[in-house]
Amino acid sequence: TTEAESGPLVVFGAYATAIEEPWDGVIHAALNAAQESGQIEYTFSDDIGYSGDMERILREVAEETQPDVIFGDAFGNEEAVRRVAADYPDIAFVFGSGGGPAEPNFSVFDNWIHEPAYLSGMLAGGLTKSNVIGVVGGLPVPEVNRIVNAFIAGAASVNPDVDVKTTFINSWFDPAAAKEAALAQIDAGADVLFAERFGVIEAAAENGLYAFGNMSDQTELAPEYVVSGPVWNMNPTVEYIINQVGGGTYTAQDLKDFSMVAKGGATLADINTAVEGGIPDDLLEQVQTKQQEIVSGLFRVDIDEAQPPTSSAAE
């Protein structure tokens, strides 16, 4: 049946972490937008964790609600989510995953924001006075590593003397641990911080330092200090799935392209020129030129999924 015949699609969101965590927050925001436009009826459960509750909740929802689509994050719940999807082939499962799709109904997506991460690194490399930049990441998995490595490459492209220090907190959402790691990097000389995880911007703001957000535009967290950051936009993915399911043409697939710059799935947050200390015009011009080269296909940011070094200067 089409959406016109049966009304809005019923969609459920299943998130291992709290939706305040930017990765899940981006998915949640796109689904909320689709609900506000009348395309879907959306409910969700967040902060599910990794102790087995994901499979139980998904089975309950599949039996009782029978949604048209279930969106969510797999990763630590990968095997459980795929087991449930296999048992409910009439429901479209669309999950963040480092694995591949599975017929007939399990599609995968991921955040491919390495290109704006490179641009963020360029800004950071041009702004540091100490030549030390701090990065606080969640876990050293490919999805995080490629963002951090692109950021490091961008910083080095404008500042060959820069030392990017990377710390992993081994958690997807632990703001206190992220802030503590950021403070340790500040003690080690970092005067610019990249908040791959939530909690770092608070440390930067308290110390009057430049900061870069991740996943979403986080300028509002500290308008005087957040410069920019790579932004992941799930709207193209959500729109595509709504059209596929609503039109009866949904198939399991890898939705990677919809999270790339070319389809509007990845962008650089508006550069906040009002930050304390300002941003040099020549640096802005460099970044804007490189951004246009990426959009036009003249420059390709390498995808490097190896674990970043603790110190880029030690390589």
KEPADREN-548106 format. One line per 2 residues: number of its first residue (from 1); for each residue x, y, z of C-alpha. Coordinates in steps of 0.1 Angstrom, whole numbers, plus 5000, padded with zeros to 4 digits. Last residue first. Layout:
N
NUM = X Y Z; ...
# end
This chain:
315
315 = 5546 5094 5137; 5553 5111 5170
313 = 5540 5145 5159; 5506 5129 5154
311 = 5504 5121 5191; 5482 5093 5204
309 = 5482 5079 5169; 5450 5075 5150
307 = 5435 5040 5147; 5434 5030 5110
305 = 5402 5039 5091; 5419 5063 5066
303 = 5395 5075 5039; 5414 5101 5019
301 = 5398 5134 5012; 5393 5139 4974
299 = 5400 5172 4958; 5388 5183 4923
297 = 5354 5167 4928; 5334 5199 4926
295 = 5322 5197 4961; 5357 5189 4974
293 = 5373 5217 4954; 5346 5241 4967
291 = 5355 5231 5003; 5392 5236 4996
289 = 5385 5272 4984; 5363 5279 5014
287 = 5390 5266 5037; 5418 5287 5022
285 = 5396 5318 5021; 5387 5314 5058
283 = 5424 5310 5066; 5432 5342 5047
281 = 5405 5361 5065; 5419 5352 5099
279 = 5393 5339 5124; 5382 5359 5154
277 = 5398 5361 5189; 5366 5351 5207
275 = 5343 5335 5181; 5321 5358 5159
273 = 5334 5342 5127; 5314 5311 5134
271 = 5319 5289 5103; 5286 5275 5093
269 = 5287 5237 5100; 5306 5218 5073
267 = 5284 5195 5055; 5276 5158 5051
265 = 5244 5141 5039; 5238 5167 5011
263 = 5238 5142 4983; 5274 5149 4971
261 = 5287 5156 5007; 5281 5120 5017
259 = 5255 5105 5040; 5231 5095 5012
257 = 5259 5077 4994; 5263 5052 5023
255 = 5227 5037 5020; 5239 5001 5017
253 = 5208 4981 5006; 5179 4959 5016
251 = 5149 4966 4993; 5120 4990 4995
249 = 5099 4994 4963; 5064 4995 4979
247 = 5060 5033 4972; 5058 5042 5009
245 = 5087 5019 5017; 5110 5035 4990
243 = 5098 5070 4995; 5101 5069 5032
241 = 5136 5053 5028; 5148 5080 5005
239 = 5135 5108 5027; 5152 5093 5058
237 = 5185 5089 5040; 5184 5125 5026
235 = 5174 5138 5061; 5202 5121 5079
233 = 5225 5152 5079; 5259 5147 5095
231 = 5278 5179 5103; 5316 5183 5105
229 = 5326 5211 5129; 5325 5249 5133
227 = 5342 5275 5155; 5327 5268 5189
225 = 5342 5294 5213; 5319 5324 5219
223 = 5288 5305 5209; 5294 5278 5235
221 = 5267 5250 5233; 5249 5270 5206
219 = 5277 5263 5181; 5270 5226 5182
217 = 5261 5221 5145; 5255 5184 5144
215 = 5278 5153 5139; 5308 5169 5156
213 = 5317 5201 5174; 5349 5221 5171
211 = 5364 5241 5200; 5385 5272 5204
209 = 5397 5279 5239; 5385 5301 5268
207 = 5393 5276 5295; 5357 5270 5306
205 = 5346 5270 5270; 5371 5243 5260
203 = 5361 5220 5289; 5324 5225 5280
201 = 5331 5217 5244; 5346 5183 5253
199 = 5315 5168 5268; 5299 5151 5238
197 = 5323 5131 5217; 5343 5140 5185
195 = 5348 5172 5204; 5378 5187 5186
193 = 5398 5210 5209; 5421 5239 5202
191 = 5447 5253 5228; 5463 5220 5235
189 = 5494 5223 5258; 5495 5190 5277
187 = 5473 5206 5305; 5447 5213 5277
185 = 5449 5176 5267; 5442 5166 5303
183 = 5412 5189 5304; 5399 5173 5272
181 = 5402 5138 5288; 5383 5150 5318
179 = 5356 5165 5296; 5352 5133 5277
177 = 5350 5113 5309; 5322 5135 5322
175 = 5304 5135 5289; 5302 5097 5288
173 = 5284 5086 5256; 5299 5063 5231
171 = 5324 5049 5255; 5361 5039 5252
169 = 5373 5074 5262; 5397 5077 5233
167 = 5424 5103 5234; 5440 5119 5203
165 = 5468 5145 5204; 5473 5165 5172
163 = 5508 5180 5170; 5510 5208 5144
161 = 5543 5218 5128; 5531 5211 5092
159 = 5503 5237 5097; 5479 5242 5067
157 = 5478 5206 5055; 5487 5192 5089
155 = 5453 5204 5103; 5434 5188 5074
153 = 5452 5155 5078; 5445 5155 5115
151 = 5407 5161 5109; 5407 5134 5082
149 = 5423 5110 5107; 5397 5119 5133
147 = 5368 5113 5110; 5382 5081 5096
145 = 5389 5068 5130; 5354 5073 5143
143 = 5336 5050 5118; 5366 5027 5117
141 = 5364 5020 5154; 5387 5036 5180
139 = 5360 5042 5206; 5346 5076 5216
137 = 5370 5103 5205; 5386 5133 5222
135 = 5409 5153 5199; 5434 5179 5213
133 = 5454 5203 5192; 5490 5215 5199
131 = 5507 5240 5177; 5506 5264 5207
129 = 5490 5292 5187; 5463 5270 5171
127 = 5440 5288 5146; 5454 5276 5113
125 = 5455 5240 5123; 5420 5242 5137
123 = 5406 5257 5106; 5423 5231 5084
121 = 5411 5203 5108; 5375 5215 5103
119 = 5380 5212 5066; 5392 5177 5070
117 = 5362 5169 5092; 5340 5183 5065
115 = 5353 5156 5041; 5354 5128 5067
113 = 5316 5131 5073; 5306 5097 5061
111 = 5281 5088 5089; 5269 5053 5085
109 = 5240 5035 5068; 5227 4999 5066
107 = 5196 4982 5052; 5180 4950 5066
105 = 5149 4939 5047; 5153 4910 5022
103 = 5182 4905 5022; 5211 4916 5044
101 = 5230 4949 5041; 5267 4952 5050
99 = 5285 4958 5082; 5298 4989 5099
97 = 5262 4996 5110; 5237 5024 5115
95 = 5203 5007 5110; 5174 5006 5086
93 = 5150 4977 5093; 5121 4976 5069
91 = 5094 4954 5084; 5079 4926 5063
89 = 5109 4903 5069; 5103 4901 5107
87 = 5124 4872 5119; 5155 4882 5100
85 = 5152 4917 5114; 5152 4903 5149
83 = 5184 4884 5144; 5201 4913 5127
81 = 5194 4936 5157; 5208 4910 5181
79 = 5239 4905 5161; 5247 4942 5157
77 = 5239 4954 5193; 5273 4970 5198
75 = 5271 4984 5162; 5233 4986 5156
73 = 5220 5022 5157; 5183 5028 5149
71 = 5155 5030 5124; 5125 5006 5124
69 = 5102 5010 5094; 5066 5000 5086
67 = 5058 4995 5123; 5041 4963 5137
65 = 5032 4980 5170; 5027 4949 5192
63 = 5048 4922 5175; 5076 4943 5160
61 = 5077 4966 5190; 5080 4938 5214
59 = 5107 4921 5193; 5127 4953 5190
57 = 5125 4959 5228; 5137 4924 5236
55 = 5165 4926 5211; 5177 4960 5223
53 = 5175 4950 5260; 5204 4925 5257
51 = 5230 4943 5278; 5241 4969 5252
49 = 5223 5000 5262; 5187 5011 5256
47 = 5194 5048 5262; 5166 5056 5237
45 = 5131 5044 5228; 5113 5059 5199
43 = 5079 5070 5184; 5073 5084 5149
41 = 5042 5087 5128; 5055 5095 5093
39 = 5051 5119 5064; 5032 5147 5082
37 = 5059 5173 5078; 5064 5173 5116
35 = 5069 5136 5115; 5096 5138 5088
33 = 5114 5165 5109; 5112 5143 5139
31 = 5128 5115 5119; 5157 5137 5108
29 = 5162 5150 5144; 5163 5114 5158
27 = 5189 5103 5133; 5211 5133 5142
25 = 5206 5127 5179; 5217 5091 5176
23 = 5252 5103 5166; 5251 5135 5188
21 = 5245 5118 5222; 5215 5137 5235
19 = 5195 5109 5220; 5206 5087 5249
17 = 5225 5057 5238; 5214 5023 5224
15 = 5188 5039 5202; 5157 5023 5187
13 = 5135 5045 5165; 5100 5034 5154
11 = 5083 5045 5122; 5046 5041 5112
9 = 5042 5054 5077; 5017 5083 5072
7 = 4983 5075 5057; 4972 5042 5042
5 = 4962 5050 5006; 4984 5080 5001
3 = 5013 5064 5018; 5012 5035 4993
1 = 5000 5000 5000
# end
